[in-house]
């Protein structure tokens, strides 16, 4: 297995440390030392005990599970970008306890009965666990979860659903898609969430370019220029279409959970998908479109933005902060550059038409014949307009 689980780059972490740090439960070695999360270790061991009861009919012991992990230990270690300082015994124990917790959690989520007399998870804890399972630094390699699941359950009839399908069910509320495919590779849960948001045709590396355009007018400016905003038919975040003055974009949700998720998706693309940074491309475009609260309100009105934050100011500030210090913002998909050029052309055309009309009126009314007196005031206006047109054409847009 190749490296796929990373520490968030410092340039991103320092902007919003809490969005990259688990609040309820640690998974894997990176945050195992966090004393604030130690209370959850009791729940993990309770779930481990219940899991062993599930598989006791198959005569699978803790030793069997430990041996399975040990046989894949080097592959699991290679999945982490940082050198793991734990020795073999401690490392295998961390992976075992955390992996079995996840397997038992998913079994319960899918309604598979368990022999557990302990209290059920409170709603806030369920939500917190789900959020923490989507953080870049809080991951287990997906393959080891599949290996342990298959060893424990295949081919028991009550557990005929694959672990992959159970995982998609668990996270499907986030993606808003009914995706049930098994053809794509999953590195870990955050990687799965990114995959659920992208159409299959985007999986190959995207053709990139250093853009000749570094500006797009805001949503309200484009709207005033005649652009029609519509929600696209696809929920895939990478599907954005511009045709004949109409821009179609997928709806995107802003709430406390998705804010953390978006930051971690961007961090994942920084580390692992620099040539497939489709989520990053989307948020760069969104950052161009949203400069003011009026831009937010317009996109909310059009159904493109579903804002569950406190107000439009929070949504504007969030969008403007998401791609700060994102290195791959210096290159974009060629498809996006084409859209940038088309939006700029639409905006420029909307200003050029009345400008040309004003200039023609001045020439016709005051300078159509050498024998007709031209008032000094009109001449000054023409001179100023000509100067402004030259400045507008030459100076770069900010």
N, C-alpha and C positions, 0 to 999 in steps of 0.2 A: 504493500500500500504506500502511496505517496503522501507527503505532508499536506494536510488539509485543515488543521485546527490551529489557530494562531492567537497570539496576544494582539490586542488592538494597538495599532501604532500610536505612539505617545502624542503625536500632533493632533490626533482625533480624540484620544482619551481625555486630554487636558481640557477640552472644550465642554465635555459633559460626562464626567467620570461615572456618575450614577447610572447612566443608561447602558453601560457596558458591564456593570457589576451585578451579580445575582443578589437578590434581596431576600429570598426565602430558602433556597436550597442550592448546594454546590453539587455539580456533576463533573466528574473527571478530576485531574490533578491540579489544575491551575488555581482553583479557589478552595481546595480542600482544607487549607490552613486557616480559613476565615473563621475566627471565633464566633462571629455574630450568627453563623449558620449552623453551629454545632448541635443546636436543639433538634434539628431535623434528622440527625443520625439515629435517634431513637425510632423515628418513623421508618427509616430505611431498614433497620434490623427487624422491625415488626413485619414489614412487607417481605423481607427475606424469609422469615419463618413461615409466613402464609404461602409463599411461592413453593417452598419445599414440601408443604402439604399437598399442593396441587400435583406435584410430580412424583410423590412417593409411590404411586402405583406403578411407575415405570422404573422404580428402583434407581433413581438418580439422586446422588448424594451431593453434599457440598464439595467433597473431594473431587467428584466428577466434574463439577463446574469449574473448580479451581484449575484442574488439569487442562481443561479445554482452553481457559484463558492463558495459561502458561505456554501452551503450544502455539499461541498466536501473539505472545508478549512482544516480540521484536517488531512485528507488523503494527501492533497497536502503538508502540512507542514512536515509530516512524511517522505516525499520523500527526504528531504534535510538533509544532515548529520550534518550541523551546526544549532544551535538554531537561528531561525529567529527573530530578535529584533523588526521588524515592528509590530505595533498593527493590529488588524483585518481589520480595514478600509483601512489602507495603503497597507497591504499585498494583500487584495482582489483587490485593484485598480491596483497594479503592475501586478498581474496575468491576470487580465482582459485586460488591454491595450496591454501587450506583447502577450497574446494568440490570441487576435483578429487581431493584426498585422500579426501574422504568418498565420492565416486562410486566411486573405485577400491576403497576398503575394502568397500563394499557389494557390488560385483561379485565380489570374492573370497569374501565371506561366502556369496554365493549360488552358489558353485561354478563361476564363469565363469573359464576358464583364462586365464593371463597369462604373458607372456614376462618373467620376473623370476628372476634367478639369486641374488638376495639372500636372506638368512635369513628364515624365517617368523617371524611375531610370536610371542613367548613368551606363555604363557597369562596371566601377570600383566599384561602390557602390553595384551593384548586386553581384559581386564576393566577396566583403568584407562581405556582409551580410551572404552569404552562408558559408563562412569560419567561421565566428563567431558563426553560429548556430551549428557548430560541436565541440565546445569547452566544456570540461567537466563541467566547472564552469558556463556555460552560457546556462543552460537548463531549460525547463519546463517539468513536468511529462507528458508523452505522453497521459495518460488516460484522463486528463482534456481537452486536445485539442480535443480528440475524442468526449468527452461528449458535448462540446460546438458546434462542427461541426454538430453532429447528431441533436442536439436541433434546430440549425438554419436551416438545409437544408433537413434532411430526412423527407419524401421521395420525394423531388422535383425531377422531371425527369431530369432537366438540371444539377443536382448535384448527379447523380446516382453513380458516382465513390466514393468509400469510402475515408475517410481521410488518411487511411493507404496507399492505392494505390497512392494517390496524393503525399504523403511523399516519397514513394519509387521512383516515377517519378522524384521528385525534386532532390534527391540525387543519382540517378542511374548513373550519369556521373562519380561519384567517384568510385563506385564499379565495373564498367565495366561488370555488369551482368544484365540479363533481368529477375530479380527475381520478381515474382508477387504473392507470397504465403502469406497466412494470418494465418498460423498455429503457428507462433512463437510469443513470447511475446516481446513487445517493451517497454522499460522503458523511453527512450528519444531518441533524434536524434543521438547522438554519439553511444548509444547502438545499434541503428539500423544499423549504418555504420559498426560496428564490426560484427553484425549478417550477413550482406550482404557478408562479406568476408569469412565466415566460412561455411563449409558444414553442413547439418543438423545432420549428424551422430556424429559430434563433440560436440553437445550441452550438453550431459551428462558430469559429472565431469571426467577429464582425470585421468588415473592411473599415479601417480607421484612417483619419486624416487629421493633420493639424489644421484647424478651421481657419478659413480666410475671413469668417465672420465671428466676431466676439460680442455681438449684441443682437438682441431681438426686442422689438417694442413690447410694452406691457400688454396685459390682456385688455385693459380698458382702451388703450391707444389703438390696438388692433380692432377692437369692437367698433370704435368710432370710425375706423377706416373701412368698415364693411365686412370684416371677418365674422363668420358665423361659427360659434362654438357648439359642438354636439358631443354627447357621450357616445363612444364607440361601441360597436356590437360585441367586441371581444373584451373580456376582463383581463387579458394579459397586459401587463404593464408596458411591454415593449411595442405594442401595436398602436402606432400613432399615424394617422393618415391625413394628408392635405389634398383636397381636390376642389378646384374652381371656387376659391374663396371660403371653403368650409374646412374647419379643423376638427377632426374626431379624435378624442382621447378617452382612455378608460377612466372610470370613476376611481377615485382614491380616497381612503378613509384616514382621517386624522383624529386619534384619541390617544390617551396616555400609553396604551400598549403599543399601538402602531408606531408611535414616535420612537420608542426604544428599538422596535423591530427594524425600522428604516435605517437607523444609524448603524445597526449591526450588519444589515445587508450591504450597506455602502462600505463598511470596513472589510467585509468578506471579499467584495470585488476588488478593493485595493490590494489585498494580500494574495488572492487566489485567481481572480479573473480579470487581470488588467486588459486582456484582449477580448473580453466578453462582458464589458461593463454596461449592460443594458439598463439595469436599475439606476446606475449613476447617470447615464444619458438622459433618462426620463426626468430625474430631479434637477439636472442642469437646465433643461428646457423649462420646467416648472419655476425655477428660480428666476429665469428671464421674464416669465409671464406675470409673476407676482412681485410687485414692488410696493403696493399700497393696500390698505384695507379694502378700497374699492375694487381692486383686482380680485381679492379673495371673495368678496360678496358677489361679483359677477360670475366667477367659476362655481360658487355654491348655487347660485340661481340657475345656472345651466346644468347642474347635476354632476359636474366633473369633480368637484370637491365636496366631500361630506365631512363637515367640520364639527367634531364633538369636543373640541377644546373650549376654553372659557369664552373666547371671543375671536373676532377676525384679526385683531392685533397679534394674538398668540400664534395663529396660523401663519400669518405673514412672517413673523420673526422666526418661526420654525423652518419654513421653506428657505429663508435667506441664510440660515445657519447650517443647513444639512450638508452642503458641499464645500463649506469652508475647510481649507487644508486638504481637500481631496485632490491628490496628485493627478489622477487620470482625467481630471477635468480639462487638461491641456490638449487632449485629443478626443474626438467624438466619432460616432458612427457616420459613415458617408450618407446614410439615409437621413440622419438628423441634420447634417449640414445642408442637404437639399431642402429640407423643410425650413431651416433657418433662412436660406436665400429666398425661398418663395414668400415667406412671411414679411421679410424686409422689402421685397419687391412690391408686395401689396400695399404696405404702409407708405413707401416712397411714392407710388403711383397716386395714392389718394391725396397726397399733398401737391404733387406736380400738376395735376389737372387744374385746380383752382388758381395755382400760381401762374400757369401759362395763360389762363383766362384773364387774370388781372393785368398781366403784361400786355396782352393783345388789346385790351380795352384802352389802356393808356396810350399806346401807339396810335390806335385808330382815332381816338377823340382829340388828341393833342398834337400828334406829329404826322398826320396823314398827308400833309402838304406843306411845302416850304413857305407858302404865302400866308398860312394861317398862324396867327400869333399863338405861341405856347406859353402859358402862364409859368412864371418861375417856380411856383409851388409844385406844379405837376412835374416839372423837370426834376425837381429835387426828389420827389417821390420815386420817380423812375430810377434815378441814380441810387437811392437807398435800397430799393427793391433789387436792383441788379447786384449791388454789393452784397446784400444778404443772401441772394441766391448763390453767389460765388463762394461765400463763407460756408453756407450749408453744404455745398457740393464738395468742398475741399477738406473741411475738418472732419475727423473721425467722430462717429457717434459715441457717446459716453453711456 
